[in-house]
Amino acid sequence: MEKLYDKLVAYSREDYYPMHMPGHKRNKAMVSMINPYEIDITEIDGFDNLHQADGILRELSNRVSNLYGSVKSYLLVNGSTAGILAGICAATKPQDKVIVARNCHKSVYHGIVLRNLEPLYIYPQTIPGIPIYGGILPEKLDEMLIKHPDTKLIIITSPTYEGIVSDIEELAAVAHGHGALLMVDEAHGAHFGFHKGFPESAISKGADIVIQSVHKTLPAFTQTAILHLNQENISRSIEKYLSIYQSSSPSYILMAGIDRCISLLEQDSPKLFEDYINKLEKFYKAMDKLKNMQIIDKSYLVQQGIFNNKGQGYGIYDVDPSKITISVRNTSINGHSLGQLLREKYKIAMEMEALDYILGMTSICDTQRGFEGLAKALLEIDKDIKPYYGEDNIKTKTYDLEDLQIVNRDKEQVFTPSDAMEQPVEIVPLRESLNRISASFISLFPPGSPVLVPGEKINETIILFIKEALSSGLAVNGLIGEEKMQVEVIKGS
Ligand SMILES: Cc1ncc(COP(=O)(O)O)c(C=O)c1O
C-alpha cells in the first residue's frame, strides 16, 4: 500500500514545477529549517500561548501589525478559514443581515451557517467575452444598503482568485456611511503593499477586518494566515472566536514559519519584490506572441476598455500581476486539457483549471527557470490548437460560452443557508433536480466558491454548468453517490 509520507518525498524529488501554492514553491534557496521535530513543542514555559498571547507570540503579531500597518494582527494556524469564521461571528449577532459577494469562498458561507445569518448577495460584475468576474461596484453596495439599512456586515473577496481587486476605499466609505463594517477576504493578497507593481492592501484602504493567507502568496507553510483589524473595538470578540476556531494546540512549526516569512519581508522586501516584478514583466512580454490563447492581465483589460483605474463599469480597481490567468475561451481546448498537457508533457503543475481558463500562482520564490518553462510551454501549445470557431465557422466546443457565467445569475433563495441545512433531505439524480431546493453546497474546487448554496433553487443553467464541468474533467465538490451524479435536495421541495 502506498504511504503518504513516501509519496510526498517521491513527489518532491520529481521535477514538477509548482505554479501553485504554497508560496514557498519548495524553493530551498529561499526557505529552509532544521529538522521540524527538533522545534515541535507545545505551550511550554517561555513560549507564550496563542490564545492569550503576551510574550513571544504577541511580539510576533506586533511585528506583523507594524509591517502591514494594521491596528492589531492575529496569527492563524487554521488558514484564512479560521479568520473568516471568527471575523463573521465577531461582527454579527445571530439572524443579522449581511451583504455577501456571491463569489466568496465557501468558508464565508460556513460562517453564515454557523452564525445563522441572513445573507443578501451582491454580484461581481460580468465582463462580456472574458471568463472571469470583475469587481464589486460601490454604487451597487450603496443601493443595497439603502434598501437594507439594518445590514451589519459586508463581506467581499478582493483580490479574487484571478487577482481582480475591488475599490476597497470606496466600499469601506459606503459601508461606514450606513453604519456597517467591511470585512475583506484578502486570502490571495498577503503580498500586497510591498511594491508599487502590486496592488495595495485592503488594510491601507480602510477595511475593518482583513484576512490573508500567508501560505498562498508568500513563503510560508500551508495553513498559515493572518487576521488584521483596523479598529480596536472588536478585538475582544475576535479573540473569543479565534479561540473557538483555532486549535488549542497550535503548531509552533507553523508559527515559526510565519516568523521566518515576516523576517524575510522585514529585511529584504524591496529587493525581493523588485526581482519578482521584473521576472513577471518578462514573462508577460513573452506572452505577447500568443495567437489563440489569451493572457488576462492588466494590460489586456486596459486594451479592451475594461479597466480604467477608477473601478468604474466592471468594478476593477486594480489587477494583481502575480496571478497568471490564461484564457482558452476562444480556442478548441478547455482549461482541464491545457492543465493536463502542461502537467504531463512539460511537468508544470498549475493552481487551477476552470472550464475556459487556467491559473498559475506565482510568488517571490519563483525562479527565472520556472517562468521561462511556462512561457515556452504555452507558446508551443498555442501553435497546435485551433480557434473556438473552426473550419466553416463551426464551433469546436460543445457549449455556448455566455451560458457559463454561473455565479452571476441571480438564484432564487428559498431558505437561508442555515435553515436549509436543518431541513429533511432526499437524494435525487442531478438530471431530475430541476426546480428542487438544494440542501448542500456544490462548488468547483478550486476555487471553492459555491455554485449552489443550501436553500437555493436548482435551475437549468446550474445543471448545464455542473454537467459541462464534469465532462470537462473538473472536480465538482458536493455531488454524491458512487458516480457523483446525485444531489441532496430538501424533501418535498
Ligand atoms: C478566496 C479565498 N478565501 C479563503 C480561502 C481559505 O483559505 P485557507 O485555505 O487559508 O483556509 C481560500 C482558499 O483557497 C480562498 O481562495
Ligand as a Chemical Component Dictionary entry (heavy atoms), coordinates in Angstrom:
data_LIG
# 
_chem_comp.id                   LIG 
_chem_comp.type                 NON-POLYMER 
_chem_comp.pdbx_formal_charge   0 
_chem_comp.three_letter_code    LIG 
# 
loop_
_chem_comp_atom.comp_id 
_chem_comp_atom.atom_id 
_chem_comp_atom.alt_atom_id 
_chem_comp_atom.type_symbol 
_chem_comp_atom.charge 
_chem_comp_atom.model_Cartn_x 
_chem_comp_atom.model_Cartn_y 
_chem_comp_atom.model_Cartn_z 
_chem_comp_atom.pdbx_ordinal 
LIG C1 C1 C 0 -10.720 33.489 -1.634 1  
LIG C2 C2 C 0 -10.372 32.501 -0.554 2  
LIG N1 N1 N 0 -10.721 32.770 0.719  3  
LIG C3 C3 C 0 -10.437 31.925 1.726  4  
LIG C4 C4 C 0 -9.796  30.733 1.495  5  
LIG C5 C5 C 0 -9.479  29.838 2.653  6  
LIG O1 O1 O 0 -8.119  29.971 2.934  7  
LIG P1 P1 P 0 -7.284  28.885 3.754  8  
LIG O2 O2 O 0 -7.027  27.759 2.798  9  
LIG O3 O3 O 0 -6.044  29.629 4.120  10 
LIG O4 O4 O 0 -8.095  28.470 4.908  11 
LIG C6 C6 C 0 -9.417  30.400 0.185  12 
LIG C7 C7 C 0 -8.757  29.121 -0.104 13 
LIG O5 O5 O 0 -8.478  28.732 -1.184 14 
LIG C8 C8 C 0 -9.723  31.307 -0.871 15 
LIG O6 O6 O 0 -9.386  31.034 -2.137 16 
# 
loop_
_chem_comp_bond.comp_id 
_chem_comp_bond.atom_id_1 
_chem_comp_bond.atom_id_2 
_chem_comp_bond.value_order 
_chem_comp_bond.pdbx_ordinal 
LIG C1 C2 SING 1  
LIG C2 N1 SING 2  
LIG C2 C8 DOUB 3  
LIG N1 C3 DOUB 4  
LIG C3 C4 SING 5  
LIG C4 C5 SING 6  
LIG C4 C6 DOUB 7  
LIG C5 O1 SING 8  
LIG O1 P1 SING 9  
LIG P1 O2 DOUB 10 
LIG P1 O3 SING 11 
LIG P1 O4 SING 12 
LIG C6 C7 SING 13 
LIG C6 C8 SING 14 
LIG C7 O5 DOUB 15 
LIG C8 O6 SING 16 
# 
